[in-house]
Every structure is written in C-alpha cells, then in structure tokens.
C-alpha cells in the first residue's frame, strides 16, 4: 500500500467521532462486552416448552478435545439412569479416550502404508502427518469404539492427568507416529513386501500401547459396579466386561441412529451421502457417513426426538456469536456493526468454502422451545463444567441453529423413509481437508 493511501485512511478514521468513541471503548474492553446487545442478553431465558424427562449434571472435558466423546456418553447415560433409577451417573470418558488414541494410531500407520508410494510432500501425506492423533472425533468414530470396546462407569477408569490435559501426551505420541511413518516409508523404499511393513507396524503399536498406558492407565477387562439408586436400594454387579455392560445396562441402540448434516455448498448437493477420505479411527469400523439434507429436516428430527424424550448429539461451530459465561448462542447477541461500522456478510455455504466456519464442537440438545408452532430456541448440554451458562447448560436460538449448526444424530424413527433412502446412494467422497472432515473437539 502506498503511504499516501495510508495517510488518507488515517485522516478519514480520525474525522469520524464514532470511530474515536469505538476505539476508546474497545481498547479498554473486550469487543464482545462493548457490542453485546442488552435486549438479547435480557431475552436469554432458560425456559423451554419441551424438555427430556431426565438430565445429568454438567460434565467437564477440561483441557482436552474430547467433546464428541463427552456429548455421546452424556446422551447414552440418560436411558441408563432411567433404567436403574439413578440420581447421577457418568461413563468413563478416559476409557473411550484410551481406545480412540490407540485406534487412531493404528489408523494413521495403515494410512501411511496406503500412501507409501506418494511423495513425502504430497498434500494428503502432509495432512496425515498433521492430524494423526488429534483429540477430536465424529459420531461414527464413537460408534466404532463402543461396538469394539464397550463402555464402563467412570469409577472403573477415572480421569488421569493426561486425559484432562492432553496436549503433552499428544505431542509425544505424535512424535513417535511421525518417526514410525518414516520407518515404514523407508522400509517400503528398500523393496520390502507389505507383510514386512505390517510386521513392523505391529511392533510399533505395541510401543504405542505402552505409552498410552503410562499416560492414561491400563483399561480394565472386567470391573465391579456397585451403586444405590434414588430409593437407596443397593445393587452389586461383579466381574462385568465393558461389552456386557453396554449390552445389559445401557438401553441405547447405537447402531440404529442416522447422522444428518447441512452443508450447503456447490460441491455437496443436498439429499446425498457424504464421506471423507481418511476420516476415521478403527480401520475395520464404519466409515464416517453423513446424509446432507435441508436444515428444516434436521431441525424437525431433533425436535421430534426431544419431544419423545430422547436427547440429541450435535456438531456446530461454537465460537461464533457466542458468550461462554452466560451460555448463549444468538445471531443478535453482538451488534458489531454498531461498534465497528461493518459486519461479516458471508452466508453459510461461503463460510464453509472460504475457511470461515466448520464443525468445531459437539454438544447435546436436551430441550426445545416451540411457540405457536415455531421453534424459538434450544437447550444445550455442554461439557465445560457447571461454572458457565446455567450450571453448564446453554441456550441456542433457532436463527443461530440455521447459521452455525451443521450436524445432528437421531434415531432413524424420527426421519422419513425418503431421507433414509438417501443412505442407499453411493457416497460423495470429500478430500481429507474438507471442512466437513473437521473433528469436533
């Protein structure tokens, strides 16, 4: 930029007293505090026309990216609590985290073997190097874990330092995986058969297992489950395996759900199945699959689920038009145009295309407010503890849902047969770096 142009910018800025007022306010305060709409704040009432009959206390993922695991387990705990008449219950998030890390490591090394002939600076290979062991995940990845490893109560495998503060563990495991990737690629270049590569990979995975046990503890093969229900009646289940626990104590059919998304971009036509290359955790598990449908189909399915008493797992871009402390997601919460004289004008599809938005966080819908047949807002269970929002529960306006909610998971009975028939189509495979391949964390 030419200096005379910059001088002109400065002159025009200083001539407008509104700019000076805004500068004085924003240089001393957060822009979110200055721009917050008083009316939107006052209207953020935690009342809803429809609520699921049972809610648990807010959980906390702490300094980790396990929101997708927390959200899924929070959905699953509600039918268990109802079945056993429990006041409170938590599954072990650390148990799921352990097996996710283990399986993601194997998935990464298998992907390295799959891409062994590509140059090391190939975009896909570089993407694999960057994303090998992230904390985030998607619904189908959770289904894979439950089907293979089951679930356990939190007491059977409590939190460790690394499960609640995962950054250093991730860094160390990622270093080893990149080292192992080089070993596999070097072995391939030396002319070895794929059987030799997999033999080396199995030895590498033994080391990964050992490292994860040191950080997270060893996952139990069996455990005892003792509790008193709300009527003070005592129960004692001895020597339960994780898969037995899921089958006998959790009345939740995890394999009869459907994942609906709204991705309104030209390369993702509605009423199609989407999948993402190299997005997964268990090699032999289900691939991640989304049914890309109209936003109203998603909202109707979520609302019907809640009205029937079933909570809903969902994925959104939580950081947009959001206030963490009061727990409100509202398109009208901040009047940035009033303060800085401009606002963002990209629509939902453009935000996806231009890297301005993606699914960044998973939470749970436990309520919906419907007035005169129109959805006004949603009740959201987060996993950031009970010090934010209303004891850990948030409000999402329906306008915000339209713009920044991307995904819900519901039982298939809440979706029409026409929508379910979309599953029969051949999936559109997206690139690994597509925004719909982002992991909720």
Order of alpha helices (4+ residues) and beta strands (2+ residues): alpha-alpha-alpha-alpha-beta-alpha-alpha-alpha-alpha-alpha-alpha-alpha-beta-beta-alpha-beta-beta-beta-alpha-beta-beta-beta-alpha-alpha-beta-beta-beta-alpha-beta-alpha-beta
